[in-house]
Amino acid sequence: MSAARSEEGIPPRYGIGTFLVVLVALACAVLVGQSFLRLRTVLAVAALGLLSVVVSLFYRLVVAVERIAYEP
């Protein structure tokens, strides 16, 4: 049985979307001017960045395991 191989990475639109969400969150924090909101925003941005790295690594792990599983 032959499996379809995909050499594609994560589409760039997800990175652009993540960047826009972060930019809007930081803009809101600056406009409101509350230090607590800024701290929460920075922590949320850091968590979002860490989450995106973990998801990206998990995606690469799944692709690698599938590639190994389907090698003849």
Phi and psi in degrees as a GROMACS rama.xvg file:
@    title "Ramachandran Plot"
@    xaxis  label "Phi"
@    yaxis  label "Psi"
@TYPE xy
-101.426  135.344  SER-2
-103.165  145.369  ALA-3
-73.658  128.829  ALA-4
-99.6726  137.228  ARG-5
-120.75  121.647  SER-6
-98.9448  9.99913  GLU-7
-77.4988  149.682  GLU-8
-95.878  -164.774  GLY-9
-73.0784  132.2  ILE-10
-59.0952  142.103  PRO-11
-62.6973  -22.495  PRO-12
-64.5322  -26.7611  ARG-13
-69.6982  -39.3852  TYR-14
-65.6769  -40.5108  GLY-15
-66.2841  -41.4983  ILE-16
-63.072  -41.9787  GLY-17
-62.7056  -42.9308  THR-18
-61.7944  -41.3486  PHE-19
-66.282  -39.2151  LEU-20
-62.9878  -43.7203  VAL-21
-63.6872  -43.375  VAL-22
-62.9507  -42.5885  LEU-23
-66.1601  -40.6776  VAL-24
-63.3836  -42.9066  ALA-25
-67.2625  -37.6232  LEU-26
-64.2597  -40.5419  ALA-27
-62.6708  -41.0242  CYS-28
-65.0689  -40.4837  ALA-29
-69.6857  -41.6486  VAL-30
-66.4899  -39.0941  LEU-31
-71.9889  -40.8306  VAL-32
82.1562  12.1087  GLY-33
-89.9884  130.999  GLN-34
-67.1568  -36.7647  SER-35
-65.061  -39.8334  PHE-36
-66.1131  -37.495  LEU-37
-63.0673  -44.0207  ARG-38
-62.4608  -45.5298  LEU-39
-61.9432  -38.6479  ARG-40
-66.3548  -44.0315  THR-41
-62.784  -42.0251  VAL-42
-66.1353  -38.1145  LEU-43
-66.6384  -39.9595  ALA-44
-65.0142  -41.7917  VAL-45
-63.3691  -41.8682  ALA-46
-65.37  -39.8176  ALA-47
-64.3637  -41.2355  LEU-48
-63.2369  -45.1772  GLY-49
-63.649  -40.7249  LEU-50
-63.0985  -41.634  LEU-51
-66.1331  -35.2961  SER-52
-66.4653  -44.0653  VAL-53
-64.1703  -42.7892  VAL-54
-64.4365  -40.5602  VAL-55
-63.2676  -43.7651  SER-56
-65.2322  -39.3774  LEU-57
-64.4455  -40.3022  PHE-58
-60.8575  -44.9795  TYR-59
-64.2444  -36.4033  ARG-60
-63.9437  -44.4778  LEU-61
-63.4498  -43.0336  VAL-62
-63.4083  -41.2843  VAL-63
-65.2816  -41.6242  ALA-64
-65.6961  -41.0384  VAL-65
-64.3363  -39.6859  GLU-66
-63.5955  -42.1216  ARG-67
-67.6206  -39.7824  ILE-68
-64.9417  -32.1316  ALA-69
-98.4855  5.07671  TYR-70
-71.9368  140.69  GLU-71
